Amino acid sequence: MTGPSGNAIPVSNLVADTSTQVKDLYRNIERNAADSSDLPDFTDKHGRHYSSPDYLRTLLSKLQSIETDGLADLRHLKVSSLSQLFDDIELEIADGLTEHVLKVVSIAQAFEDWAYTCFEPTLRGVPNFFSSITKSASDLKQSLNQTYNDLSLHPRRVPSRFPSSFPPICPGAIELINGHDNGTVASVSDFDRSSRGAISARSRNNLQSVDGYYKWWYCQSCKYRCEFHVRDRTATSLSDANLIVPSARIPNMHFRETIWAKFHLQTANVEDTYQNGPKTLGCVFCVADDKASSGDTMFRKRGDLLKHIRNYHFYRMPPKMVRDKLGVSVCQKVSGTSTAKFDLYFEKDER
């Protein structure tokens, strides 16, 4: 399906169309379920036997699952904002939506099979929406295929700047979020206390209780740097960071030091990365949700960024697709050290 200009319809429109179709189909099945107690039992294509009300309730449950587990998340994705952060995000959304559409088409077909089996041979009273539902689902599949094909031709892109409403998230951070680490790693001495070489007091204290070493990660797109803990002195990549640190002042939140690299702003001077310098961190959660502004989403201190995430995003987490890309885990319990490659952990019991 294409618009007037011949371009593929935006993915966000296709998500809305799918949600409308699911709601229409749900209402029609629900209406028939209420009047199906006197209709014959039904055997599905797998040989399973149901009473007519039970079968329709099963279909309703499946539709409800598609809505709550998939479409609800997709509807909350701010596609235009996400495309500023993530490579090929529209392609992934279209791919995920296609799976949901195929499930909806299957349910529509099952409903049609039930109706033609259980109503009188004359089909008196069978709703006329079957053909329109299946045709609409077929049209939607074609639209998604067209969108998928159009997006697959797009080159991978990393934006050089954001619209003025976005904080200046560094292109190096965006590269890192997308799995392309172009930074450089250098060794750091625990005994080097000069302003240019010293790691933070917290990191120095960690070495008293945890074996390993600290390394510097330097962004190649700006002057930002941050330290990270590794077990092996020969480690040469930020992905080797292994220490999961509990937030000292924020309960139920843990993080890896990689989060600072992924949330950093364009920084003019390496000295700016210290706590008393300019603001060098930005909330990527806000950017992804199209709510960024320079005033309350840019931070000088790491603790202030974590507090912001805790206060504004803990109970209103982004959809799972965004959490996965940002390396955010919602888990039952966080161990002191781990090789799991998440950057931010929220423990479930408080959430």
Secondary structure, DSSP 8 states (H G I E B T S, - for coil): -B-TTS-B--HHHHHHHHHHHHHHHHHHHHHHHHT-TTS--EE-TTS-EE-HHHHHHHHHHHHHHHIIIIIHHHHT--HHHHHHHSTTHHHHHHHHHHHHHHHHHHHHHHHHHHHHHHS-TT-TT--THHHHHHHHHHHHHHHHHHHHHHHHTS-----S---TTS--B-HHHHHHHTT----EEEE--TT--STTT---HHHHHHHHHS-SEEEEEE-SSSS-EEEEEESSTT--SGGG--BEEE-SSSTTEEEETHHHHHTBB--S-GGGGSTTSS--EE-HHHHHTT---TTTSEESSHHHHHHHHHHHHSSS---HHHHHHHTEEEES---SB-----SEEEEGGG-
